[in-house]
Amino acid sequence: MRFPTTEAEIRALAQSIIAGLEGNANFPSPPFSVAQLQALLDTVIQRSDAQVLSQAAAKQDTDSKQASISEMAAALKGVLRYAESAAHGDDTLLSQLGWGGRAASHTLQAPGQSRLLEVTQQGAGWVTLDWKKPADGGAAASYKIERRERAEGDWKLAGISVETEITLNNQERGKEWEYRVIAINNAGEGAPSNIVTAVL
């Protein structure tokens, strides 16, 4: 058998050993007497009970503290709403209460230019492109990838990605394609990236 590891199992084993040793002539001189073992078990039980009570008290204290914080926060919010109205948004007056007016809303900007577009892999009818997000402007929500036959015709949509890489499959073979990437968000589009070329 393996020695138990949980408190309940150790306590149960202690009770079994105490009961088995008591008045048992087969074990006349154990290193710890029945009385010593019983005293140790009693101490464990007492401290375990005390811990349970302590944890219950700690939870009650924590719940009481959280209720007090919520009550205080509600009162403070009420005072601040009143102060914002009374001060008509004057930050100088509100700063006397350690508060400030509402932050001005920021207008979303279109992203900047996608950077360092490159072909990382290519094969028969497919190509993998990788680029860096714009260094300026608003955050890009997605990227559109455009292609055209080298130096001819209009740019046409080849794919959309929310990551800064894409693998384009089913690309017409035997042609030299040019690719570019444009970052997009709700405010608009960024400037096109540099152009890369792939012969597929």
C-alpha positions in Angstrom: 0.0 0.0 0.0 1.0 3.6 -0.5 1.0 6.1 2.3 -2.1 8.4 1.8 -1.7 12.0 0.7 -5.0 13.7 1.5 -5.9 15.0 5.0 -9.0 12.8 5.1 -7.1 9.7 4.2 -4.3 10.4 6.8 -6.9 11.0 9.5 -8.7 7.8 8.7 -5.4 5.9 8.7 -4.5 7.4 12.1 -7.9 6.3 13.5 -7.3 2.8 12.2 -3.8 2.6 13.7 -4.9 3.8 17.0 -7.8 1.3 17.1 -5.4 -1.5 16.0 -2.7 -0.7 18.5 -5.0 -0.3 21.5 -4.6 -3.4 23.7 -2.9 -5.4 20.9 -0.2 -7.6 22.3 1.3 -8.2 18.8 2.7 -4.6 18.9 3.8 -4.1 22.5 6.3 -1.2 22.0 5.4 1.1 19.1 7.6 4.3 18.8 4.5 6.4 19.5 2.0 5.3 22.1 -1.7 5.2 21.5 -2.1 8.3 23.8 0.5 10.2 21.8 -1.1 9.4 18.4 -4.5 10.3 19.8 -3.2 13.6 21.0 -1.7 14.3 17.5 -5.0 13.4 15.8 -6.9 15.6 18.2 -4.6 18.5 17.4 -5.1 17.9 13.6 -8.9 17.8 14.1 -9.0 21.0 16.2 -6.8 22.9 13.8 -8.8 21.7 10.8 -12.0 22.9 12.4 -10.4 26.2 13.2 -9.3 26.6 9.6 -12.8 25.9 8.3 -14.1 28.6 10.7 -11.3 31.0 9.7 -12.0 30.5 5.9 -15.7 31.1 6.5 -15.0 34.3 8.4 -12.5 35.4 5.7 -15.1 34.9 3.0 -17.6 36.8 5.0 -15.1 39.6 5.5 -14.3 39.6 1.8 -17.9 39.8 0.8 -18.5 42.6 3.3 -15.6 44.5 2.0 -16.7 44.1 -1.6 -20.2 45.3 -0.7 -18.7 48.4 1.0 -16.6 49.1 -2.0 -19.6 48.8 -4.4 -21.6 51.1 -2.1 -18.9 53.7 -2.0 -18.3 53.5 -5.8 -22.0 54.1 -6.4 -21.9 57.2 -4.1 -18.8 58.5 -5.8 -20.3 58.1 -9.2 -23.3 60.0 -8.1 -21.2 62.9 -6.8 -19.1 62.9 -10.0 -22.2 63.0 -12.3 -23.4 65.9 -10.2 -20.0 67.7 -10.4 -19.7 67.2 -14.2 -23.2 68.8 -14.6 -22.4 71.6 -12.1 -19.0 72.4 -13.6 -20.4 72.2 -17.2 -17.3 70.1 -18.2 -14.8 72.6 -16.8 -11.7 70.4 -16.2 -10.2 73.0 -13.9 -13.1 72.8 -11.5 -13.3 69.0 -11.8 -9.6 68.7 -11.1 -10.4 70.0 -7.6 -12.1 66.7 -7.0 -9.3 64.7 -8.6 -11.4 64.2 -11.6 -11.5 65.4 -15.2 -14.0 65.8 -18.0 -14.8 63.0 -20.4 -12.1 62.3 -22.9 -12.7 63.6 -26.3 -13.6 61.0 -28.8 -10.8 60.1 -31.2 -11.6 60.1 -34.9 -10.4 56.9 -36.5 -7.8 57.5 -39.1 -7.2 55.5 -42.3 -4.2 53.2 -42.0 -0.9 54.1 -43.5 1.1 52.3 -46.2 1.7 48.5 -45.8 5.4 47.9 -45.7 8.1 45.5 -47.0 5.9 43.3 -49.1 7.8 40.2 -50.3 7.3 36.8 -51.9 8.3 34.2 -49.4 7.3 31.1 -51.3 5.9 30.2 -54.7 5.0 27.2 -56.8 3.0 26.1 -59.8 -0.1 28.3 -59.6 0.4 29.6 -56.0 2.3 32.2 -54.2 2.8 33.2 -50.5 3.2 36.9 -49.7 4.3 38.5 -46.5 4.4 42.1 -45.4 4.6 44.5 -42.4 1.7 46.5 -41.0 1.7 50.2 -41.5 3.9 52.3 -39.3 1.5 55.2 -39.1 -2.2 56.0 -39.4 -5.0 54.1 -37.8 -4.9 50.4 -37.0 -5.6 48.1 -40.0 -8.6 45.9 -39.7 -7.8 43.8 -42.8 -5.7 43.9 -46.0 -6.7 43.5 -49.6 -4.3 42.0 -52.0 -4.4 43.1 -55.6 -2.7 41.8 -58.7 -2.2 42.6 -62.3 -0.4 41.1 -65.2 3.0 42.7 -65.2 2.8 46.4 -66.3 -0.6 45.8 -68.0 -4.2 46.4 -67.1 -5.9 47.5 -64.0 -5.3 46.2 -60.5 -7.8 43.5 -59.5 -8.6 42.0 -56.1 -6.8 38.7 -55.5 -7.6 38.1 -51.9 -8.4 39.5 -48.4 -6.4 38.8 -45.2 -6.6 39.8 -41.6 -3.1 38.7 -41.0 0.1 40.1 -42.6 0.6 37.2 -44.9 -1.5 35.2 -47.4 -1.2 32.2 -49.7 -2.9 32.8 -53.1 -3.9 29.6 -54.9 -5.2 29.0 -58.4 -3.1 31.8 -59.9 -3.0 31.5 -63.7 0.2 29.9 -64.7 2.6 31.0 -67.4 2.3 34.7 -66.6 4.3 37.3 -64.7 2.1 38.7 -62.0 2.6 41.9 -59.9 1.1 42.0 -56.4 0.5 44.8 -53.9 -1.2 45.1 -50.5 -3.5 47.8 -49.2 -4.4 48.2 -45.5 -8.1 48.9 -44.7 -10.2 50.0 -41.8 -13.6 51.7 -41.3 -12.0 55.1 -42.0 -10.6 54.1 -45.4 -7.7 52.6 -47.2 -4.0 53.2 -46.9 -1.5 53.8 -49.7 -0.6 50.7 -51.7 2.6 48.8 -50.6 5.6 48.3 -52.8 5.1 45.9 -55.7 6.5 42.4 -56.0 6.6 40.1 -59.0 6.1 36.4 -59.3 6.3 34.1 -62.4 4.0 31.2 -61.7 
